[in-house]
Amino acid sequence: MQNFISLVKIDEIVQKIKNQTALQPVVGIILGSGLNGLADSVQNAVYIAYSDLPNFPVSTVHGHVGRFVIGELEGKPVLVMQGRIHYYEGYTMGEITLPVRVMQRLGIPTMIVTNAAGGVHPDFNPGDVMLITDQINLMGMSGLNPLMGPNLDEIGPRFPDMSQPYDRALGDIARKVAKESGITLREGIYVGLSGPSFESPADLRFLRLAGADAVGMSTVPEVIVARHGGMRVLGLSGISNKANLDGSTITTHEEVIEAGKVITPKAEKIIRGVLRGM
Ligand code: HPA
Protein backbone atom coordinates (compact mmCIF):
# COMPACT_ATOMS: atom_id res chain seq x y z
CA MET A 1 0.00 0.00 0.00
CA GLN A 2 1.13 3.56 -0.62
CA ASN A 3 2.01 6.02 2.11
CA PHE A 4 -1.01 8.16 1.19
CA ILE A 5 -4.33 6.74 2.33
CA SER A 6 -7.38 8.51 0.91
CA LEU A 7 -10.31 9.80 2.91
CA VAL A 8 -12.53 7.28 1.11
CA LYS A 9 -10.40 4.39 2.43
CA ILE A 10 -10.31 5.88 5.94
CA ASP A 11 -14.07 6.36 5.93
CA GLU A 12 -14.69 2.75 4.87
CA ILE A 13 -13.01 1.69 8.10
CA VAL A 14 -14.89 4.31 10.10
CA GLN A 15 -18.21 3.10 8.68
CA LYS A 16 -17.42 -0.48 9.62
CA ILE A 17 -16.72 0.60 13.20
CA LYS A 18 -19.90 2.69 13.34
CA ASN A 19 -21.88 -0.34 12.16
CA GLN A 20 -20.74 -2.21 15.28
CA THR A 21 -21.28 0.39 17.99
CA ALA A 22 -23.34 3.50 18.51
CA LEU A 23 -20.95 4.75 21.17
CA GLN A 24 -19.24 8.06 20.36
CA PRO A 25 -15.76 7.85 21.93
CA VAL A 26 -14.30 11.09 23.27
CA VAL A 27 -10.78 9.78 23.84
CA GLY A 28 -8.60 7.52 21.72
CA ILE A 29 -6.00 5.56 23.67
CA ILE A 30 -3.00 3.83 22.09
CA LEU A 31 -1.38 1.21 24.29
CA GLY A 32 2.29 0.37 23.89
CA SER A 33 4.35 -2.79 24.28
CA GLY A 34 3.59 -4.61 27.51
CA LEU A 35 0.95 -1.99 28.47
CA ASN A 36 -2.08 -3.75 27.01
CA GLY A 37 -3.70 -4.51 30.36
CA LEU A 38 -5.83 -1.38 30.51
CA ALA A 39 -7.87 -2.53 27.51
CA ASP A 40 -9.14 -5.47 29.55
CA SER A 41 -10.88 -3.19 32.05
CA VAL A 42 -12.94 -1.32 29.44
CA GLN A 43 -16.61 -1.73 30.34
CA ASN A 44 -19.43 -2.69 27.98
CA ALA A 45 -16.71 -3.38 25.46
CA VAL A 46 -17.10 -4.04 21.76
CA TYR A 47 -14.04 -5.67 20.20
CA ILE A 48 -13.08 -5.09 16.58
CA ALA A 49 -10.05 -7.01 15.30
CA TYR A 50 -7.82 -5.03 12.95
CA SER A 51 -7.95 -8.03 10.61
CA ASP A 52 -11.73 -7.47 10.20
CA LEU A 53 -11.23 -3.91 8.94
CA PRO A 54 -10.62 -3.17 5.24
CA ASN A 55 -7.07 -2.02 4.36
CA PHE A 56 -6.09 -2.05 8.02
CA PRO A 57 -2.52 -3.01 8.99
CA VAL A 58 -2.20 -5.87 11.45
CA SER A 59 0.29 -5.73 14.30
CA THR A 60 2.84 -8.55 14.08
CA VAL A 61 4.78 -8.01 17.30
CA HIS A 62 4.72 -10.36 20.26
CA GLY A 63 3.00 -8.54 23.13
CA HIS A 64 0.60 -6.67 20.84
CA VAL A 65 -2.95 -7.98 20.52
CA GLY A 66 -4.34 -6.17 17.47
CA ARG A 67 -7.86 -4.89 18.03
CA PHE A 68 -9.93 -1.85 18.90
CA VAL A 69 -11.73 -2.01 22.21
CA ILE A 70 -14.60 0.46 22.32
CA GLY A 71 -16.45 1.02 25.57
CA GLU A 72 -16.24 3.00 28.78
CA LEU A 73 -13.46 3.82 31.21
CA GLU A 74 -14.22 5.97 34.24
CA GLY A 75 -17.59 6.67 32.65
CA LYS A 76 -16.00 8.18 29.52
CA PRO A 77 -16.58 6.60 26.12
CA VAL A 78 -13.19 5.54 24.78
CA LEU A 79 -11.67 3.78 21.82
CA VAL A 80 -8.62 1.81 22.90
CA MET A 81 -6.07 0.50 20.43
CA GLN A 82 -4.91 -2.73 21.97
CA GLY A 83 -1.72 -3.18 20.00
CA ARG A 84 -0.19 -0.60 17.73
CA ILE A 85 1.50 -0.91 14.38
CA HIS A 86 5.16 0.06 14.04
CA TYR A 87 7.17 1.30 11.10
CA TYR A 88 9.76 -1.47 11.60
CA GLU A 89 7.10 -4.09 10.81
CA GLY A 90 7.39 -3.00 7.20
CA TYR A 91 4.29 -0.83 6.95
CA THR A 92 4.36 2.70 5.56
CA MET A 93 4.15 5.84 7.68
CA GLY A 94 0.62 6.28 6.31
CA GLU A 95 -0.38 2.81 7.45
CA ILE A 96 1.05 3.05 10.95
CA THR A 97 -0.82 6.31 11.52
CA LEU A 98 -4.08 5.16 9.90
CA PRO A 99 -5.61 4.42 13.34
CA VAL A 100 -5.19 8.09 14.25
CA ARG A 101 -6.95 9.11 11.03
CA VAL A 102 -9.76 6.73 11.97
CA MET A 103 -10.01 8.40 15.39
CA GLN A 104 -10.22 11.79 13.70
CA ARG A 105 -12.97 10.72 11.29
CA LEU A 106 -14.83 9.22 14.25
CA GLY A 107 -14.79 12.72 15.73
CA ILE A 108 -12.50 11.90 18.66
CA PRO A 109 -10.89 15.14 19.92
CA THR A 110 -8.29 13.78 22.35
CA MET A 111 -5.62 11.08 22.18
CA ILE A 112 -3.71 9.42 24.98
CA VAL A 113 -0.63 7.62 23.73
CA THR A 114 1.58 5.28 25.71
CA ASN A 115 4.77 3.47 24.82
CA ALA A 116 7.61 1.47 26.24
CA ALA A 117 10.85 3.38 26.02
CA GLY A 118 14.49 3.16 26.95
CA GLY A 119 15.48 5.66 29.64
CA VAL A 120 18.19 7.94 28.26
CA HIS A 121 18.09 10.40 31.17
CA PRO A 122 20.67 9.07 33.65
CA ASP A 123 18.23 9.28 36.59
CA PHE A 124 15.50 7.20 34.93
CA ASN A 125 15.03 3.59 36.01
CA PRO A 126 13.05 0.64 34.67
CA GLY A 127 9.50 0.89 35.99
CA ASP A 128 9.39 4.69 35.87
CA VAL A 129 6.60 6.51 34.08
CA MET A 130 7.50 9.65 32.12
CA LEU A 131 5.14 12.39 31.01
CA ILE A 132 6.21 13.25 27.48
CA THR A 133 6.62 17.03 27.30
CA ASP A 134 8.01 17.22 23.75
CA GLN A 135 9.41 15.00 21.05
CA ILE A 136 12.29 14.79 18.60
CA ASN A 137 11.20 13.68 15.15
CA LEU A 138 14.43 12.03 14.10
CA MET A 139 12.58 9.82 11.61
CA GLY A 140 11.01 12.90 10.03
CA MET A 141 14.35 14.67 9.86
CA SER A 142 15.61 11.85 7.69
CA GLY A 143 12.60 11.97 5.36
CA LEU A 144 10.02 9.79 7.10
CA ASN A 145 7.16 12.13 7.93
CA PRO A 146 3.67 10.58 7.93
CA LEU A 147 2.24 13.75 6.34
CA MET A 148 4.33 13.44 3.17
CA GLY A 149 2.25 13.10 0.02
CA PRO A 150 -1.04 14.83 -0.82
CA ASN A 151 -2.48 16.77 2.11
CA LEU A 152 -5.84 15.75 3.56
CA ASP A 153 -7.23 19.30 3.50
CA GLU A 154 -10.48 18.15 5.14
CA ILE A 155 -8.47 17.17 8.24
CA GLY A 156 -5.70 19.75 8.56
CA PRO A 157 -3.30 22.20 6.91
CA ARG A 158 -0.37 21.39 4.62
CA PHE A 159 2.13 22.82 7.11
CA PRO A 160 0.77 22.09 10.58
CA ASP A 161 2.12 23.86 13.64
CA MET A 162 4.04 21.66 16.08
CA SER A 163 4.65 24.18 18.86
CA GLN A 164 2.69 22.09 21.37
CA PRO A 165 2.72 18.42 20.33
CA TYR A 166 1.70 17.43 23.86
CA ASP A 167 -1.15 19.37 25.43
CA ARG A 168 -0.04 21.40 28.46
CA ALA A 169 -3.41 21.33 30.20
CA LEU A 170 -3.62 17.53 29.92
CA GLY A 171 -0.06 17.31 31.22
CA ASP A 172 -1.09 19.39 34.23
CA ILE A 173 -3.94 16.99 34.98
CA ALA A 174 -1.54 14.03 34.73
CA ARG A 175 0.89 15.69 37.15
CA LYS A 176 -1.92 16.35 39.63
CA VAL A 177 -3.25 12.80 39.38
CA ALA A 178 0.25 11.32 39.83
CA LYS A 179 0.84 13.49 42.90
CA GLU A 180 -2.49 12.50 44.47
CA SER A 181 -1.78 8.82 43.79
CA GLY A 182 1.75 8.94 45.19
CA ILE A 183 3.28 8.07 41.80
CA THR A 184 6.61 9.65 40.92
CA LEU A 185 6.03 11.05 37.45
CA ARG A 186 9.16 11.72 35.44
CA GLU A 187 9.04 14.26 32.62
CA GLY A 188 11.01 14.56 29.46
CA ILE A 189 11.57 14.46 25.75
CA TYR A 190 10.86 11.36 23.70
CA VAL A 191 12.82 10.60 20.57
CA GLY A 192 11.34 8.22 18.03
CA LEU A 193 13.56 5.96 15.94
CA SER A 194 12.48 3.36 13.41
CA GLY A 195 13.98 0.32 15.16
CA PRO A 196 13.81 -2.66 15.29
CA SER A 197 17.43 -2.85 16.40
CA PHE A 198 18.05 -1.21 19.74
CA GLU A 199 20.56 1.63 19.92
CA SER A 200 24.31 1.30 20.05
CA PRO A 201 26.11 3.02 22.93
CA ALA A 202 27.23 5.75 20.50
CA ASP A 203 23.63 6.18 19.24
CA LEU A 204 22.54 6.68 22.85
CA ARG A 205 25.26 9.19 23.69
CA PHE A 206 24.28 11.11 20.54
CA LEU A 207 20.58 11.07 21.54
CA ARG A 208 21.42 12.27 25.05
CA LEU A 209 23.49 15.15 23.62
CA ALA A 210 20.55 16.01 21.36
CA GLY A 211 18.31 16.40 24.41
CA ALA A 212 16.48 13.07 24.56
CA ASP A 213 15.28 11.66 27.88
CA ALA A 214 13.64 8.52 26.47
CA VAL A 215 13.91 6.60 23.22
CA GLY A 216 11.44 4.35 21.50
CA MET A 217 10.12 3.04 18.18
CA SER A 218 6.69 4.63 17.95
CA THR A 219 4.52 7.57 19.03
CA VAL A 220 6.18 10.46 17.14
CA PRO A 221 4.43 9.82 13.78
CA GLU A 222 1.10 9.22 15.54
CA VAL A 223 1.39 12.49 17.44
CA ILE A 224 2.23 14.41 14.25
CA VAL A 225 -0.87 13.04 12.55
CA ALA A 226 -2.98 13.71 15.65
CA ARG A 227 -1.80 17.33 15.77
CA HIS A 228 -2.36 17.73 12.03
CA GLY A 229 -6.03 17.10 12.75
CA GLY A 230 -6.05 19.32 15.85
CA MET A 231 -6.35 16.55 18.45
CA ARG A 232 -5.08 17.26 21.96
CA VAL A 233 -2.47 14.71 23.03
CA LEU A 234 -1.30 13.29 26.33
CA GLY A 235 1.78 11.06 26.10
CA LEU A 236 3.20 8.66 28.69
CA SER A 237 6.36 6.58 28.34
CA GLY A 238 6.92 3.53 30.47
CA ILE A 239 10.66 3.28 31.04
CA SER A 240 11.40 -0.38 30.46
CA ASN A 241 15.18 -0.35 30.49
CA LYS A 242 18.12 1.94 31.12
CA ALA A 243 19.99 3.18 28.10
CA ASN A 244 23.19 1.31 27.79
CA LEU A 245 25.52 4.25 27.23
CA ASP A 246 28.74 2.34 27.82
CA GLY A 247 27.84 -1.01 26.25
CA SER A 248 28.03 -2.87 29.56
CA THR A 249 24.55 -4.45 29.39
CA ILE A 250 22.25 -5.75 26.68
CA THR A 251 18.64 -4.78 25.92
CA THR A 252 15.96 -7.37 25.09
CA HIS A 253 12.29 -7.28 24.09
CA GLU A 254 11.57 -9.63 27.01
CA GLU A 255 12.72 -7.06 29.57
CA VAL A 256 10.53 -4.46 27.83
CA ILE A 257 7.49 -6.73 28.28
CA GLU A 258 8.49 -7.62 31.88
CA ALA A 259 8.84 -3.96 32.88
CA GLY A 260 5.37 -3.37 31.46
CA LYS A 261 3.97 -5.35 34.38
CA VAL A 262 5.34 -2.77 36.85
CA ILE A 263 4.45 0.19 34.66
CA THR A 264 0.89 -0.80 33.71
CA PRO A 265 -0.72 -0.20 37.14
CA LYS A 266 0.91 3.24 37.41
CA ALA A 267 0.04 4.27 33.85
CA GLU A 268 -3.48 2.96 34.35
CA LYS A 269 -3.95 5.06 37.51
CA ILE A 270 -2.77 8.17 35.69
CA ILE A 271 -4.93 7.52 32.62
CA ARG A 272 -8.01 6.84 34.75
CA GLY A 273 -7.39 10.01 36.75
CA VAL A 274 -6.95 12.07 33.60
CA LEU A 275 -10.18 10.66 32.16
CA ARG A 276 -11.99 11.63 35.38
CA GLY A 277 -10.38 15.09 35.41
CA MET A 278 -11.03 15.94 31.77
N1 HPA B 1 15.24 1.61 22.68
C1 HPA B 1 14.26 1.76 21.78
N2 HPA B 1 13.02 1.39 21.98
C2 HPA B 1 12.71 0.85 23.17
C3 HPA B 1 13.67 0.68 24.16
C4 HPA B 1 15.00 1.08 23.91
O1 HPA B 1 15.92 0.93 24.75
N3 HPA B 1 13.05 0.10 25.22
C5 HPA B 1 11.75 -0.04 24.87
N4 HPA B 1 11.53 0.41 23.62
Boltz pocket constraint, residues with backbone or C-beta under 6 A from the ligand:
constraints:
  - pocket:
      binder: B
      contacts: [[A, 116], [A, 117], [A, 118], [A, 119], [A, 197], [A, 198], [A, 199], [A, 215], [A, 216], [A, 217], [A, 238], [A, 240], [A, 241], [A, 242], [A, 243], [A, 251], [A, 256]]
      max_distance: 6.0
